[in-house]
């Protein structure tokens, strides 16, 4: 299994190296565990305030949402619907997306979803909203390695090898931290193509301007579906990344079921020593 890296251009040296101290298993004991904080609904907050003022109100009901926070990853678990909505912030000037953080969050979220299912709740769903070139690239690569078809993964790793050997196109091209460099696009697109038709996985690209959706149906479409609308949304995403006049980099909404999470966790484990 190749190491994930955050290289989004041929001149970008930033990467996630699982053998480094920032991504080692030893860091699990040094880093804070995933922060999981109950969020009381408005009526529960009102009841709690009333009981605190001597009003004799009934005890606050159980929280319906649980906050999740670890590194660049943050979101909430909606207990009623058994869905987790996570955002992954752009790397910015920090250390980037750590495999240790990814593993901690994935394990914690899987536990929350399965626990709710065993209590009689609906099947768990897990939504991830990666933003920025480096983060989106890592997330798509992770999913491709975990859930993608063998031929697509082979093509992606071949493109990655060519880039690292300086054989890909785009060498000398100006770098824009907000965009996915053209030398990285072949492997990114190959991982996306490897995921087409995957059960329990949905990807909705965030596209704007001439590449944006023209209807609610287009916006809600899964670009991994093997139908006309899915292919249209996939092409719009690729066209936006190739459009020099579009300042927006890659961004998407990804939804997968709790049944898919164990395979993703297994892939992340290979990145943590």
C-alpha positions, 0 to 999 in steps of 0.5 A, a space after each residue: 500500500 503506497 503512502 498517502 502524500 499531500 503533494 498537489 504540485 510537482 514542486 510541493 514538498 509537503 507530505 504525510 509520512 507515517 514513519 515520521 514522529 507526527 504520524 507514528 502510533 507512539 503519538 496516539 498517547 501524546 495526542 488528545 483522544 477524539 473530543 466527543 462532547 454531547 450537544 443538548 437540544 434547545 428544549 433540553 437546554 431550557 429544561 436545564 436552565 429552569 431546574 437550575 433556577 429552582 423551577 422544579 423542571 424535569 431533568 434534561 433529555 438525553 443529547 441528540 448530537 455529539 460533537 467530534 473534534 480531532 486535528 483538522 477534522 470536526 463535526 457532529 453525530 446526529 443520534 436520531 438519524 445515526 449520521 455523522 457529518 464531518 468537515 476536513 479543513 484545508 491544510 493551510 500552513 499547518 502540519 496537514 492531515 495526520 493518519 493518526 487523526 484519521 485513524 482515531 476519528 474513523 474508529 470513533 465514528 464507527 463505534 458510535 454508528 454501530 452502537 446506535 444500530 445495535 440500540 435499534 437505530 437506523 443504519 449509520 451513514 458517514 459524511 465527509 466534506 474535504 476542502 482544498 487540494 491537498 486534503 481532497 487528494 488524500 481523502 479520495 486516494 484513501 477511499 480509492 485504495 480501500 474501496 476502488 477496483 483493482 484496475 483503477 488502483 493500478 492506473 492511479 499508482 502508475 500515474 503516481 509513480 510517473 509523477 514522482 519520477 518526473 515523467 508526468 505532464 505539467 512540470 514547470 507549470 506555476 503552482 497554485 495552492 488552491 488548485 490541484 496541479 495538472 501533474 497530480 490530476 491523472 492519479 486523482 482522476 484514476 482513483 475517482 474512476 476506480 470508485 465508480 459504481 461502489 455500493 454504499 458510497 456517494 460523491 457530490 462535487 462542489 462545482 460553480 460557474 459554468 461547471 455548476 449544477 443547473 438543478 437540484 437533481 444535478 446537485 444531488 447526483 452521485 458522480 460515481 453512478 454509471 448513468 448519464 447524470 453521474 457521468 455528467 457530474 464527474 465530467 463537470 468536476 474534472 472540467 472545473 479542476 482543469 479550468 484556469 479561470 476557476 480559482 476554486 480548488 477541489 471540494 466535495 461531499 462524500 457519504 458512505 455507510 457504516 458497512 464500508 468504514 472497516 475497509 477504510 480503517 484497515 487502509 488507514 492502519 497501513 499508514 500508522 506505525 
